[in-house]
Amino acid sequence: MPELAAEVTIDVPFHDIDIMEVAWHGHYVKYFELARCALLRKIGYDHPQMRESGYVWPVVECYLKYVRPARYNQRLSIRTVLREYENRLRFDYEIRDAASGVRLTRGYTVQVAVDSNSGELQFASPDCLIACVETTCTAR
């Protein structure tokens, strides 16, 4: 499978910094989500399409490695890559300083499909997701 990736840039807003004048650690998950949503839109399976397909995709695992702090008004580049999709969704992330390319944070999230009606966990990704990923890959 060709690499499926997306990248977004943001400036760290004032309301995201803490008393030490760095981005509070919990906001990095939000930054990951911005990039993940960009990738999901790219394959045509963002949150509205998930809901319409009859599945919800809760995050069941999240890992972050903080390397350097992000600071107020710093321009960040957040990149995500889809690593797994057949049985679950795994996204890898890197947050870098947009100007220098210096890595600030890396991590990953794992999501699983849950049937919206029954609440049952799916042990294989639904066909609708597989089709979105494979259609995007063959179009490249």
N, C-alpha and C positions, 0 to 999 in steps of 0.2 A: 504494500500500500504506500503510495506517495505520502509524504508528510503533510498533514493538515494542520495549519497554524493560523493564528491571528494575532495582531498586535494593536494595542491602543496606547495613546499617550495621555497623561493627565498632569496637572500641576497640583501639588499637595495643597489643599485648601487650609485656611487658618483653623477652621473648626475640626480638623483632623489631628492637630498637634496637641501634645500634652505639656505638662509643666516643665519638662526638660527641652521643650521646643523641637521635638522630633515627632514624626507620625506615630501615634499610639499603635501598639502592636496589633490590636484587633482590627484596625482598618485595612491591614494588608489582605485579609480575606475578602473584603469588599473590592479591593483592587484586582484580586484574582478573578472575582465574579465579572467585573467589567470586561476583561479579556475573554473569559469563557463565553459570555453572551455574544460577543463579537464573532467568535468561532461558530457558535451554534446558529447564529443568523446566516453565516457564510454557507453552512450546509443546509439551510432551510428547515431547521428544527429547534428554533428558539422556544421560550416558555409558552407562548400562545399555541404553537404547533404541538408541543408536548401535551398540553391540556386537551387539545382537539383530538389527539391520537388515542386518548384514554389512559395515559400513563403520567405519573408524577415521578420525579427523579430526585429523591432526597440525597443530600451529601451524607455519606456514611463514614468517610475518613478524610482527614485534612492534615497535611504536614507542612510546616514552614521552617525554614532555616534562615534566621536573620544574620546577615553578614555585616552590613553597614546600615546606619539609620537614614531614613528619608526625612527631609526637613521642609519647613514651610516654603511654599512656592517653588520647590524643586520640580523640574519637569522629569517625569518618570515614563519609561517605556515598559509596558507590561506585555509580555509575550506568552501565549499558551500554545501547546501542541497536544493534539489528541493522540494518546498512546495506545488506548484499548477501547474497543467498542462492541465486540461480539457478545460478551457476557455482562459487561458493566462499562461505564464511562470512566476513563482515567485521563485526567488532564495534568500535564506538567507545566509549571510556570517559572518565569524568570522576571524579576523586576530589576531594571537597570536605570542608572542615571542616563537620561536621553542625550545629554551633551557629550559626556565622556565615555559612555558605554560600560562604566564600572558597575559590576553586579552588586545589588543591595540585598536581595532576597531571592530565594528559590523555594519551590515546594510543589505539592501535587494535591489534587482532590480526587475522590472516588465517589461516583454516584451509581445507584442501582435503580432499575425500573420497578415500579410498583403499580399494579392495576388500580386505576382510580375507583372503580366500582366495588371490587372485592377486597381491596387492600392487600392482595397477595403479592409477595415478592416474586419477580420473574428471574429465573436462573439463566435465561438467555435474553439478549436484547431483542426487543420487538422488531418485526420485519420492517416497520415504517422507519425506524432509525437506521437499520442496515441499508435500506434503499437510499436514504439521504446521504449517508457517508459514501457509499459506492458510486452513486451518481456524481457526486462532487469530485471523487477521485478520477473517474473516467473522463470527466469534462476537462481535466487539467492537461 
